[in-house]
Amino acid sequence: MEATGLNAWYGKKQAIFDVSLPFPENKVTAIIGPSGCGKSTLIRCLNRMHELVPEAKTQGKVMLDGVDIYGPTLDPADVRMRVGMVFQKPNPFPNKSIRDNAIAGLRYAGVRDGKKLDEVAEKTLRQVHLWDEVKDELKRSGASLSGGQQQRLCIARALAVEPEVILMDEPCSALDPTATAKIEQLVIDLKKDYTVVIVTHNLQQAARVADRTAFMYLGKLIELGNTTDIFEHPKDELTERYLTGKFG
């Protein structure tokens, strides 16, 4: 996946300015920057969720497997299945069981084979290291789980439709340190099979999980590089000031 010349607006207010950013396959790319710098807007443009906001507008290209996701041949709903999203706060469907939460995307896609649905539920719950914790109570409400378990369930739900890219918008901000550690290990595990993009306000988290890090400020991409290089040898003064806590 690669964004080229990406601009985004909320009404007349421009939030993203001419961002060009590659997201290498089977790598974790972290997007960091102070609050309000456009991090979340950027990743919402990567699966066309930004356009769901009233009066929102996007300009530029986002290439996925060589095809612009904003092109006339692609259905936005199909894009969002190929580019999954995990949000800041866990959002399992409260009126659905753990099992039905995990396979909600497949049901939406029209899959009705009960055996296949059971197999996918188990597979994805194993992928997120949740199966052993819930296998005997799959009929319980997804909302009855702890915060960390709910977030892993939401990740399982995203994985069930076999996306190519997983977007994560501050997935640990509402979690305790133990749950955060599990999600971080999961992010590292997922890159074996997926391209992962994670927005995080936690610099230590970016350093732990990301192969590449992009620093944004006031809607612009300031610097991009290997995570170690960004943290140890930033090239831009703004990046260095942010990393050393001089603003943010």
FENFENBEL-V845708 format. One line per field, one symbol per residue. ss: DSSP state (A for helix, B for strand, O for the rest). phi: phi as a letter, one per 40 degrees, with the letter a starting at -180 (. if undefined). Layout:
ss=???
phi=???
This chain:
ss=OBBBBBBBBBOOBBBBBBBBBBOOOOOBBBBBOOOOOOAAAAAAAOOOOAAAOOOBBBBBBBBBOOBBOOOOOOOAAAAAAABBBBOOOOOOOOOOBAAAAAOAAAAAOOOOOAAAAAAAAAAAAAAOOOAAAAOOOOOOBAAAOOAAAAAAAAAAAAAOOOOOBBBBBOOOOOOOAAAAAAAAAAAAAAOOOOBBBBBOOOAAAAAAAOOBBBBBBOOBBBBBBBAAAAAAOOOOAAAAAAAOOOOO
phi=.acbfcbabbgcccbbbfcbacbccfbbbcbbicdgchcccdccccbgcdcccdgcabbhbbcbfgbccccccbcdccdcccbcbbccbdbccccbcdccccbdcccccgcbcdccccccdcdcccdcfbdccbdcacccccccccdccccccccdcccccfccbbbbbfcbcbbcdcccccccccdcccccbbcbbbcacccccdccbccbbbbbafgbccabadddccccaccbccccccccgcah
